[in-house]
Amino acid sequence: MIKAKSQFKRRSTANNVDIIIPVPADVDSPKFKTTVGSCRYQPRAALWCGSIKSISLAAREFIIEVRILD
């Protein structure tokens, strides 16, 4: 489970945020569950990328759950 937290000033916003995590090369059938945004597995690069369109003070904590079978 990956937990990301934003710590911005009151009127700040981050746009097009990517969270990139390397995974073992022999991963098979990863399954993703997110509270916001989307995830995709990139097997050639052996990583998964979580994308969040916009983060502001109103949405402070995000959880991305990844289940990987190796």
Helices and strands as residue ranges (DSSP letters): E 2-5, E 13-22, E 28-34, E 38-42, E 47-56, E 61-69
